[in-house]
Amino acid sequence: MHQQDRTNTALALIIEQGIERDQLHGSVLAWKFMAANGVPDDMIARVLAHPSQRRQRVGAPLVLDDSRAPGQQIS
């Protein structure tokens, strides 16, 4: 699969946090988190349904900040 450059860093970070939530808490909570933060449904479905097609993360691992209220947008 061809690796595309990410042009939306904020969206990429939300998706990476969603993937972490999927691994820790399951796909339902991961879906809710990503949807609440503006990730399109088709993108969420692709990320959660096809883990082998995910882009490789570059840099240090993310630390989840669960202090925000559910649905609170990342600024």
Secondary structure, DSSP 8 states (H G I E B T S, - for coil): ------S-HHHHHHHHHHHHHHHHH-HHHHHHHHHHTT--HHHHHHHHH-GGG-----SS-----TTS-TT----
